[in-house]
């Protein structure tokens, strides 16, 4: 289980990293937006969850989230945000995040949200693969090396799961 944290506040990043490491997760930390996006795109197939701060130097969390979603529609993303209006939360979810948590938060709450997302991600993901090609027949997504090849690959997936004659 591997998690990416994109957070420029060192104390918060360390707090989350230490807690998740203790829970048995492998954790990568990026302290600015560009590095975070690069790590995410380079390792999309590896990460189980991405934790994204909203306000970041370089690229902000919304821009990173949108860029990730262009390549991968299913990887769970949680926003870590100090913004606390309903509009901001909706904006974050519309950018493609699965959930958000408002600072300050307890580690237990964050961990619970991560586990819920990982569970639902595993339930809905019905993947088959050969080599570096993955086919998600539930969500009709075909990907290569973690990057979505055809997000509307319903026909291909339907053919894949048709019973043989
Ligand atoms: Ca920040």
py3Dmol code that shows the C-alpha trace and the ligand (Angstrom):
import py3Dmol

protein = """\
ATOM      1  CA  UNK A   1       0.000   0.000   0.000  1.00  0.00           C
ATOM      2  CA  UNK A   2       1.638   3.223  -1.143  1.00  0.00           C
ATOM      3  CA  UNK A   3       0.484   6.778  -0.539  1.00  0.00           C
ATOM      4  CA  UNK A   4       1.650  10.095  -1.989  1.00  0.00           C
ATOM      5  CA  UNK A   5       1.434  13.205   0.198  1.00  0.00           C
ATOM      6  CA  UNK A   6       1.692  16.565  -1.571  1.00  0.00           C
ATOM      7  CA  UNK A   7       1.985  19.118   1.234  1.00  0.00           C
ATOM      8  CA  UNK A   8       4.299  22.123   1.636  1.00  0.00           C
ATOM      9  CA  UNK A   9       3.883  22.502   5.395  1.00  0.00           C
ATOM     10  CA  UNK A  10       6.637  20.282   6.752  1.00  0.00           C
ATOM     11  CA  UNK A  11       5.043  19.742  10.154  1.00  0.00           C
ATOM     12  CA  UNK A  12       1.785  18.494   8.622  1.00  0.00           C
ATOM     13  CA  UNK A  13       3.571  16.350   6.025  1.00  0.00           C
ATOM     14  CA  UNK A  14       5.749  14.746   8.726  1.00  0.00           C
ATOM     15  CA  UNK A  15       2.764  14.202  11.013  1.00  0.00           C
ATOM     16  CA  UNK A  16       0.870  12.322   8.289  1.00  0.00           C
ATOM     17  CA  UNK A  17       3.936  10.461   6.985  1.00  0.00           C
ATOM     18  CA  UNK A  18       4.921   9.204  10.454  1.00  0.00           C
ATOM     19  CA  UNK A  19       1.393   8.034  11.219  1.00  0.00           C
ATOM     20  CA  UNK A  20       0.935   6.244   7.902  1.00  0.00           C
ATOM     21  CA  UNK A  21       4.384   4.640   8.091  1.00  0.00           C
ATOM     22  CA  UNK A  22       3.470   3.292  11.515  1.00  0.00           C
ATOM     23  CA  UNK A  23       0.295   1.838   9.976  1.00  0.00           C
ATOM     24  CA  UNK A  24       2.397  -0.018   7.429  1.00  0.00           C
ATOM     25  CA  UNK A  25       2.039   2.243   4.391  1.00  0.00           C
ATOM     26  CA  UNK A  26       4.912   3.170   2.101  1.00  0.00           C
ATOM     27  CA  UNK A  27       4.839   6.976   1.904  1.00  0.00           C
ATOM     28  CA  UNK A  28       6.265   9.482  -0.584  1.00  0.00           C
ATOM     29  CA  UNK A  29       6.209  13.204   0.206  1.00  0.00           C
ATOM     30  CA  UNK A  30       6.404  16.143  -2.224  1.00  0.00           C
ATOM     31  CA  UNK A  31       6.724  19.646  -0.763  1.00  0.00           C
ATOM     32  CA  UNK A  32       5.660  21.580  -3.842  1.00  0.00           C
ATOM     33  CA  UNK A  33       3.089  21.283  -6.588  1.00  0.00           C
ATOM     34  CA  UNK A  34       5.344  20.527  -9.535  1.00  0.00           C
ATOM     35  CA  UNK A  35       7.228  17.789  -7.735  1.00  0.00           C
ATOM     36  CA  UNK A  36       3.922  16.356  -6.508  1.00  0.00           C
ATOM     37  CA  UNK A  37       2.417  16.187  -9.979  1.00  0.00           C
ATOM     38  CA  UNK A  38       5.593  14.663 -11.419  1.00  0.00           C
ATOM     39  CA  UNK A  39       5.715  11.960  -8.729  1.00  0.00           C
ATOM     40  CA  UNK A  40       2.021  11.233  -9.203  1.00  0.00           C
ATOM     41  CA  UNK A  41       2.240  10.915 -12.987  1.00  0.00           C
ATOM     42  CA  UNK A  42       5.435   8.845 -12.830  1.00  0.00           C
ATOM     43  CA  UNK A  43       3.893   6.341 -10.393  1.00  0.00           C
ATOM     44  CA  UNK A  44       0.165   6.336 -11.101  1.00  0.00           C
ATOM     45  CA  UNK A  45      -0.067   2.570 -11.085  1.00  0.00           C
ATOM     46  CA  UNK A  46       1.780   2.381  -7.751  1.00  0.00           C
ATOM     47  CA  UNK A  47      -0.250   4.717  -5.545  1.00  0.00           C
ATOM     48  CA  UNK A  48      -3.331   3.530  -3.681  1.00  0.00           C
ATOM     49  CA  UNK A  49      -4.278   7.008  -2.452  1.00  0.00           C
ATOM     50  CA  UNK A  50      -3.026  10.564  -3.109  1.00  0.00           C
ATOM     51  CA  UNK A  51      -3.333  13.237  -0.396  1.00  0.00           C
ATOM     52  CA  UNK A  52      -3.289  16.698  -1.934  1.00  0.00           C
ATOM     53  CA  UNK A  53      -2.880  19.989  -0.152  1.00  0.00           C
ATOM     54  CA  UNK A  54      -4.870  22.771  -1.818  1.00  0.00           C
ATOM     55  CA  UNK A  55      -2.570  25.790  -1.486  1.00  0.00           C
ATOM     56  CA  UNK A  56       0.881  24.818  -2.771  1.00  0.00           C
ATOM     57  CA  UNK A  57       3.838  26.651  -4.291  1.00  0.00           C
ATOM     58  CA  UNK A  58       4.284  25.966  -8.009  1.00  0.00           C
ATOM     59  CA  UNK A  59       0.991  24.303  -8.888  1.00  0.00           C
ATOM     60  CA  UNK A  60      -2.044  24.299  -6.631  1.00  0.00           C
ATOM     61  CA  UNK A  61      -3.917  21.165  -5.616  1.00  0.00           C
ATOM     62  CA  UNK A  62      -6.818  21.784  -7.995  1.00  0.00           C
ATOM     63  CA  UNK A  63      -4.481  21.963 -11.000  1.00  0.00           C
ATOM     64  CA  UNK A  64      -2.676  18.807  -9.883  1.00  0.00           C
ATOM     65  CA  UNK A  65      -5.967  16.986  -9.368  1.00  0.00           C
ATOM     66  CA  UNK A  66      -7.208  17.901 -12.841  1.00  0.00           C
ATOM     67  CA  UNK A  67      -3.919  16.819 -14.436  1.00  0.00           C
ATOM     68  CA  UNK A  68      -4.012  13.460 -12.638  1.00  0.00           C
ATOM     69  CA  UNK A  69      -7.625  12.906 -13.695  1.00  0.00           C
ATOM     70  CA  UNK A  70      -6.723  13.448 -17.333  1.00  0.00           C
ATOM     71  CA  UNK A  71      -4.446  10.403 -17.042  1.00  0.00           C
ATOM     72  CA  UNK A  72      -6.262   8.283 -14.486  1.00  0.00           C
ATOM     73  CA  UNK A  73      -9.909   8.410 -13.486  1.00  0.00           C
ATOM     74  CA  UNK A  74      -9.933   5.990 -10.587  1.00  0.00           C
ATOM     75  CA  UNK A  75      -7.001   6.618  -8.244  1.00  0.00           C
ATOM     76  CA  UNK A  76      -8.461   7.908  -4.935  1.00  0.00           C
ATOM     77  CA  UNK A  77      -7.597  11.554  -4.175  1.00  0.00           C
ATOM     78  CA  UNK A  78      -8.247  13.314  -0.865  1.00  0.00           C
ATOM     79  CA  UNK A  79      -7.846  17.075  -0.509  1.00  0.00           C
ATOM     80  CA  UNK A  80      -6.261  18.447   2.647  1.00  0.00           C
ATOM     81  CA  UNK A  81      -7.681  21.909   2.884  1.00  0.00           C
ATOM     82  CA  UNK A  82      -7.949  24.884   5.193  1.00  0.00           C
ATOM     83  CA  UNK A  83     -10.687  26.241   2.977  1.00  0.00           C
ATOM     84  CA  UNK A  84     -13.987  25.706   4.716  1.00  0.00           C
ATOM     85  CA  UNK A  85     -16.836  27.031   2.640  1.00  0.00           C
ATOM     86  CA  UNK A  86     -19.282  24.677   0.941  1.00  0.00           C
ATOM     87  CA  UNK A  87     -18.459  26.180  -2.452  1.00  0.00           C
ATOM     88  CA  UNK A  88     -14.759  25.399  -2.067  1.00  0.00           C
ATOM     89  CA  UNK A  89     -15.472  21.811  -1.095  1.00  0.00           C
ATOM     90  CA  UNK A  90     -17.765  21.337  -4.090  1.00  0.00           C
ATOM     91  CA  UNK A  91     -15.137  22.909  -6.354  1.00  0.00           C
ATOM     92  CA  UNK A  92     -12.555  20.410  -5.097  1.00  0.00           C
ATOM     93  CA  UNK A  93     -14.848  17.451  -5.679  1.00  0.00           C
ATOM     94  CA  UNK A  94     -15.751  18.719  -9.136  1.00  0.00           C
ATOM     95  CA  UNK A  95     -12.047  18.895  -9.959  1.00  0.00           C
ATOM     96  CA  UNK A  96     -12.018  15.129  -9.480  1.00  0.00           C
ATOM     97  CA  UNK A  97     -11.231  14.575  -5.789  1.00  0.00           C
ATOM     98  CA  UNK A  98     -13.013  11.705  -4.026  1.00  0.00           C
ATOM     99  CA  UNK A  99     -13.032  13.312  -0.589  1.00  0.00           C
ATOM    100  CA  UNK A 100     -11.618  16.204   1.412  1.00  0.00           C
ATOM    101  CA  UNK A 101     -10.602  16.779   5.001  1.00  0.00           C
ATOM    102  CA  UNK A 102     -10.395  20.149   6.686  1.00  0.00           C
ATOM    103  CA  UNK A 103      -7.343  21.257   8.628  1.00  0.00           C
ATOM    104  CA  UNK A 104      -6.819  20.827  11.460  1.00  0.00           C
ATOM    105  CA  UNK A 105      -7.769  17.143  11.421  1.00  0.00           C
ATOM    106  CA  UNK A 106      -6.977  14.166  13.598  1.00  0.00           C
ATOM    107  CA  UNK A 107      -4.804  11.409  12.188  1.00  0.00           C
ATOM    108  CA  UNK A 108      -7.496   8.871  13.101  1.00  0.00           C
ATOM    109  CA  UNK A 109     -10.057  10.669  10.957  1.00  0.00           C
ATOM    110  CA  UNK A 110      -7.682  10.871   8.003  1.00  0.00           C
ATOM    111  CA  UNK A 111      -6.820   7.179   8.343  1.00  0.00           C
ATOM    112  CA  UNK A 112     -10.501   6.239   8.466  1.00  0.00           C
ATOM    113  CA  UNK A 113     -11.199   8.198   5.281  1.00  0.00           C
ATOM    114  CA  UNK A 114      -8.210   6.626   3.526  1.00  0.00           C
ATOM    115  CA  UNK A 115      -9.430   3.140   4.469  1.00  0.00           C
ATOM    116  CA  UNK A 116     -12.984   3.830   3.264  1.00  0.00           C
ATOM    117  CA  UNK A 117     -11.675   5.051  -0.105  1.00  0.00           C
ATOM    118  CA  UNK A 118      -9.273   2.150  -0.493  1.00  0.00           C
ATOM    119  CA  UNK A 119     -12.056  -0.309   0.294  1.00  0.00           C
ATOM    120  CA  UNK A 120     -14.501   1.166  -2.206  1.00  0.00           C
ATOM    121  CA  UNK A 121     -11.697   1.489  -4.760  1.00  0.00           C
ATOM    122  CA  UNK A 122     -10.922  -2.201  -4.410  1.00  0.00           C
ATOM    123  CA  UNK A 123     -14.595  -3.156  -4.593  1.00  0.00           C
ATOM    124  CA  UNK A 124     -15.357  -1.234  -7.748  1.00  0.00           C
ATOM    125  CA  UNK A 125     -12.102  -2.075  -9.463  1.00  0.00           C
ATOM    126  CA  UNK A 126     -12.440  -5.243 -11.477  1.00  0.00           C
ATOM    127  CA  UNK A 127      -9.199  -5.247 -13.357  1.00  0.00           C
ATOM    128  CA  UNK A 128      -7.657  -7.664 -15.758  1.00  0.00           C
ATOM    129  CA  UNK A 129      -4.244  -7.240 -17.256  1.00  0.00           C
ATOM    130  CA  UNK A 130      -1.585  -8.568 -19.548  1.00  0.00           C
ATOM    131  CA  UNK A 131       1.896  -7.075 -19.521  1.00  0.00           C
ATOM    132  CA  UNK A 132       1.559  -3.366 -18.839  1.00  0.00           C
ATOM    133  CA  UNK A 133      -2.020  -3.177 -20.174  1.00  0.00           C
ATOM    134  CA  UNK A 134      -4.829  -3.068 -17.588  1.00  0.00           C
ATOM    135  CA  UNK A 135      -8.499  -3.362 -18.375  1.00  0.00           C
ATOM    136  CA  UNK A 136     -11.102  -2.320 -15.825  1.00  0.00           C
ATOM    137  CA  UNK A 137     -14.306  -4.006 -16.954  1.00  0.00           C
ATOM    138  CA  UNK A 138     -16.408  -2.375 -14.252  1.00  0.00           C
ATOM    139  CA  UNK A 139     -15.459   1.171 -15.147  1.00  0.00           C
ATOM    140  CA  UNK A 140     -14.725   0.608 -18.844  1.00  0.00           C
ATOM    141  CA  UNK A 141     -11.198   1.963 -18.655  1.00  0.00           C
ATOM    142  CA  UNK A 142      -8.176   0.651 -20.506  1.00  0.00           C
ATOM    143  CA  UNK A 143      -4.778   1.801 -19.294  1.00  0.00           C
ATOM    144  CA  UNK A 144      -1.151   1.252 -20.190  1.00  0.00           C
ATOM    145  CA  UNK A 145       1.590   1.711 -17.588  1.00  0.00           C
ATOM    146  CA  UNK A 146      -0.950   3.354 -15.271  1.00  0.00           C
ATOM    147  CA  UNK A 147      -2.118   5.908 -17.841  1.00  0.00           C
ATOM    148  CA  UNK A 148      -5.620   5.823 -19.255  1.00  0.00           C
ATOM    149  CA  UNK A 149      -5.507   4.906 -22.932  1.00  0.00           C
ATOM    150  CA  UNK A 150      -9.210   5.116 -23.709  1.00  0.00           C
ATOM    151  CA  UNK A 151     -11.547   6.360 -20.972  1.00  0.00           C
ATOM    152  CA  UNK A 152     -14.596   5.293 -22.988  1.00  0.00           C
ATOM    153  CA  UNK A 153     -13.519   1.773 -23.806  1.00  0.00           C
ATOM    154  CA  UNK A 154     -16.905   0.198 -23.135  1.00  0.00           C
ATOM    155  CA  UNK A 155     -16.915  -1.840 -26.314  1.00  0.00           C
ATOM    156  CA  UNK A 156     -13.466  -3.326 -25.689  1.00  0.00           C
ATOM    157  CA  UNK A 157     -14.357  -4.257 -22.114  1.00  0.00           C
ATOM    158  CA  UNK A 158     -17.698  -5.729 -23.168  1.00  0.00           C
ATOM    159  CA  UNK A 159     -15.940  -7.928 -25.692  1.00  0.00           C
ATOM    160  CA  UNK A 160     -13.446  -8.965 -23.021  1.00  0.00           C
ATOM    161  CA  UNK A 161     -16.130 -10.254 -20.639  1.00  0.00           C
ATOM    162  CA  UNK A 162     -18.397 -11.915 -23.189  1.00  0.00           C
ATOM    163  CA  UNK A 163     -18.599 -15.681 -22.596  1.00  0.00           C
ATOM    164  CA  UNK A 164     -16.620 -17.730 -25.083  1.00  0.00           C
ATOM    165  CA  UNK A 165     -18.583 -19.954 -27.434  1.00  0.00           C
TER     166      UNK A 165
END
"""
ligand_1 = """\
1
CA
Ca -0.162 24.576 1.824
"""
view = py3Dmol.view(width=600, height=400)
view.addModel(protein, "pdb")
view.setStyle({"model": 0}, {"cartoon": {"style": "trace"}})
view.addModel(ligand_1, "xyz")
view.setStyle({"model": 1}, {"stick": {}})
view.zoomTo()
view.show()
